[in-house]
Structure formats: structure tokens, C-alpha cells
Amino acid sequence: MPLTPAPEEPQIHESAQGPRVTPAASRTAQTPRPVPGPRPAAVPRPGRPGPSPAAASRAGGTPMPTPPAQRAPQATAGPAPAAPTAPSVSAAVPQVQLIPASAEGALDAAEEAVDLLLDTGRAPGDILVLTTGDAHPWAAHELSFGEAAYWALHDAGDDVFYADAAQVQRAAVRPVVVFAANGGPVDAAAGALPVALARAGALLIVCGDPKQVNSLLGAGV
């Protein structure tokens, strides 16, 4: 190990009163300054860390153990993966709910259903509202700007979309479909309701006369 360098001699500064003699000047020439010898390897220098375990291992000839990251992975016998199960029928078929209402009150019932869905955390873009009779005022307003702009709002999927049930084939799947049987030809409603069920990803809400709705679906709701 290299010798520790001796500290530099203090400089003598001139002042108005004459030179100031530092303690080094009082040393006699016959007294040599002791020179420290080399330190043993086992004794670390003050203020510096001692030899690392790797250096000590190399010095003693003991091989270093392989770090955990470099060890070859050992194959472990674990349980066999379970075979995939087929999805349940309830997960594929949306739930159907009926809100009894007359033809005149079906649109108001649909609006209340939409408000309840939004209040319970449904995103506006999750909801599609279909009407069998008069168009919803929102749909009538948006159609005044043209079909292209109207359906562009549908494709964006950012808000509740209102459409005529006769155009349900053009509508995309949304988690919730609200079907308002607010008049119109019975045959048109009979053809649109099964398609509305197919467009509902999780829930179909039908607002209308229970007898008519049951006959349209072909089963009790």
C-alpha cells in the first residue's frame, strides 16, 4: 500500500511586524519526521471502507458464491393449469327489465330510467335509447344538422344516443339499451325489440305496456 503523504509545510506569511515563524521552524534538524510504514491489508484506512467481501475472498483464494441472479432456475413441479371453462349463459345474455308505462308515458319513463342509470354510475356513452313512436327531442334536434353529423355523434360514443327503433340495425352495441314503446306500428316494434336485445351488452330496459312487451318478446319478462 502506498505511503501516506506527509502534510504540506505551513507557509510563512509576511506581515508588517515581520515574518511569523510557524511551529515547523522550531523543529531541530537532528530530529527526523517519522515516516509511517505500510498498513496491513486487514486494517482499513481511516475514513475509507475496508476491503469488500469480494476482494477478501479473492485474496484468500476462496471462490465467490454465484449471485442469486446468475443461478440457473430450478424447475418446480406445480399444479397443472385448470382447463378453460365455457362462459355461462347468464354472462352472454343481457338482463331484461320492464317498466310498465302507457304509450304516452313510455318516453318519460325512459328518461327517468336514463337519469337513474347516470346517478348510479353509468357513463353516458354506455346508454342507447330507442323510440318506436315520436322521436326524442334530442334526436330531432341533432337530425336537423344532417344525418352525417347525427350518426357521427353515435360513433363517437361520448353521450347518451337517442334513435328511432326502426334504425336499430345501424346502432352499435352498448352496455345498456332503453327501449321506449311510445307508439308507432306494432309490427315495427315487434321487429325492433329482438334487435334491441341483441344490441344490449348487459341490460335491456323496456318501457311500455307489459302485455304488449311480453307478446313482442315471446316470453314473460
C-alpha positions in Angstrom: 0.0 0.0 0.0 1.4 3.5 -0.8 2.8 5.6 1.9 0.7 8.3 3.4 2.0 11.6 2.1 3.3 14.0 4.7 1.3 17.1 5.3 2.5 20.2 3.5 4.6 22.6 5.5 2.7 25.7 6.6 3.6 28.7 4.6 5.2 31.7 6.2 3.3 34.9 5.7 4.9 38.3 5.8 3.2 40.9 7.8 4.0 44.5 8.8 5.7 43.2 12.1 8.0 40.8 10.3 7.9 37.2 9.4 5.8 34.9 11.6 7.5 31.6 12.4 5.4 28.5 12.3 5.9 25.6 14.6 7.7 23.7 11.8 10.7 26.2 12.2 11.2 25.1 15.8 12.0 21.5 14.9 15.7 20.6 15.1 17.4 19.3 12.1 18.6 16.3 14.1 15.0 15.1 14.7 13.7 13.4 11.5 10.0 13.3 10.9 8.6 9.8 11.4 7.5 8.2 8.2 4.5 5.9 8.5 5.1 2.4 7.2 2.7 0.5 5.0 -0.6 -0.5 6.6 -1.6 -4.2 6.8 -4.3 -5.2 4.4 -6.7 -6.1 7.2 -6.6 -2.6 8.7 -8.7 -0.1 6.6 -7.7 3.4 6.2 -9.4 5.9 8.4 -12.4 7.4 6.6 -12.4 4.7 3.9 -14.3 1.4 3.8 -12.3 -1.8 4.3 -11.8 -4.3 1.6 -15.0 -5.7 0.1 -16.1 -9.3 0.7 -15.2 -10.0 -3.0 -11.7 -8.6 -2.5 -11.2 -10.5 0.7 -12.4 -13.7 -1.0 -10.0 -13.2 -3.9 -7.1 -12.5 -1.5 -7.7 -15.7 0.5 -8.3 -17.9 -2.5 -11.9 -18.7 -1.6 -14.2 -18.8 -4.6 -17.1 -16.4 -4.6 -20.6 -17.9 -4.5 -22.7 -17.4 -7.6 -25.0 -14.4 -7.1 -28.7 -15.4 -6.9 -29.5 -13.7 -10.2 -26.9 -15.9 -12.0 -28.0 -19.2 -10.6 -29.8 -21.4 -13.1 -33.5 -21.6 -12.3 -34.7 -24.9 -10.9 -37.8 -26.4 -12.3 -40.5 -26.7 -9.7 -43.4 -29.0 -10.0 -46.6 -27.1 -9.6 -50.3 -27.9 -10.1 -51.4 -28.4 -13.7 -53.3 -25.4 -15.1 -57.1 -25.7 -15.0 -58.9 -26.3 -18.2 -60.7 -23.2 -19.6 -64.4 -23.2 -18.8 -67.1 -22.1 -21.2 -68.8 -18.8 -20.4 -72.1 -19.1 -18.6 -75.3 -18.3 -20.4 -76.1 -15.5 -17.9 -72.9 -13.7 -18.9 -73.8 -13.8 -22.6 -77.5 -12.9 -22.4 -78.3 -9.4 -21.2 -80.7 -8.9 -18.3 -84.2 -7.6 -19.3 -86.2 -5.2 -17.1 -89.7 -3.9 -17.7 -91.0 -0.6 -16.6 -94.8 -0.6 -17.0 -96.0 2.5 -18.9 -98.6 3.6 -21.4 -97.6 4.6 -24.9 -98.0 8.3 -23.9 -95.8 7.9 -20.8 -93.2 5.5 -22.2 -90.8 8.3 -23.2 -91.0 9.9 -19.8 -90.3 6.5 -18.2 -87.3 6.0 -20.4 -85.9 9.4 -19.4 -86.3 8.5 -15.7 -84.5 5.2 -16.3 -81.6 7.1 -18.0 -81.4 9.5 -15.1 -81.3 6.6 -12.7 -78.6 4.9 -14.7 -76.4 8.0 -14.7 -76.9 8.6 -11.0 -75.8 5.0 -10.2 -72.5 5.5 -12.1 -73.2 4.5 -15.7 -71.3 6.6 -18.3 -73.4 8.5 -20.7 -71.7 6.7 -23.6 -73.0 3.4 -22.3 -76.6 4.1 -23.0 -78.7 3.8 -26.2 -82.3 4.9 -26.2 -84.7 3.7 -28.9 -88.2 5.0 -29.5 -90.9 3.3 -31.5 -93.1 6.4 -32.0 -92.3 10.0 -31.9 -88.6 10.8 -31.9 -86.9 12.1 -28.7 -86.5 15.9 -28.8 -82.7 15.4 -28.7 -82.7 13.2 -31.8 -85.0 15.6 -33.6 -82.6 18.5 -32.8 -79.5 16.7 -33.9 -81.0 15.4 -37.1 -81.6 19.0 -38.1 -77.9 19.2 -38.7 -77.9 16.3 -41.1 -77.7 12.5 -41.0 -73.9 12.5 -41.2 -73.4 14.8 -38.1 -76.1 12.9 -36.3 -74.5 9.4 -36.7 -71.1 10.9 -36.1 -72.2 11.5 -32.5 -73.3 7.9 -32.3 -69.9 6.7 -33.5 -68.1 9.0 -31.0 -69.9 7.2 -28.1 -69.4 10.1 -25.7 -73.1 10.7 -24.7 -76.5 9.1 -24.5 -77.7 8.4 -28.0 -81.4 8.6 -29.0 -82.5 6.9 -32.2 -85.6 5.6 -33.9 -86.2 1.9 -33.2 -86.5 1.4 -37.0 -82.8 2.3 -37.3 -81.6 -0.1 -34.6 -79.8 -2.2 -37.2 -77.4 0.7 -37.7 -76.8 1.2 -34.0 -73.7 -0.4 -32.3 -73.7 -2.5 -29.2 -73.9 -0.6 -25.9 -73.9 -1.9 -22.4 -77.4 -0.6 -21.8 -80.3 -0.2 -24.2 -83.5 1.6 -23.2 -86.5 0.7 -25.4 -89.4 3.1 -25.2 -92.6 1.6 -26.8 -94.2 5.1 -27.2 -96.5 4.2 -30.2 -95.9 3.5 -33.8 -96.8 0.4 -35.8 -96.9 -2.8 -33.7 -95.1 -4.7 -36.4 -92.2 -2.3 -36.5 -91.8 -2.6 -32.7 -92.0 -6.4 -32.9 -89.2 -6.4 -35.4 -87.0 -3.9 -33.5 -87.3 -5.3 -30.0 -85.3 -8.5 -30.6 -82.6 -6.5 -32.4 -82.5 -4.1 -29.4 -82.0 -7.1 -27.2 -79.0 -8.1 -29.3 -77.6 -4.6 -29.1 -77.7 -4.6 -25.3 -74.4 -5.8 -23.8 -75.6 -6.1 -20.2 -79.1 -4.7 -19.7 -82.2 -4.0 -21.8 -84.9 -1.8 -20.2 -88.3 -1.8 -21.9 -90.7 0.9 -21.1 -94.2 0.1 -22.3 -97.4 -1.9 -21.8 -96.5 -5.2 -20.1 -98.9 -7.3 -22.2 -97.6 -5.9 -25.4 -94.0 -6.2 -24.4 -94.5 -9.9 -23.4 -96.1 -10.7 -26.6 -93.3 -9.0 -28.6 -90.5 -10.8 -26.7 -92.5 -14.1 -26.9 -91.9 -14.8 -23.2 -92.7 -13.3 -19.8 -90.4 -10.5 -18.7 
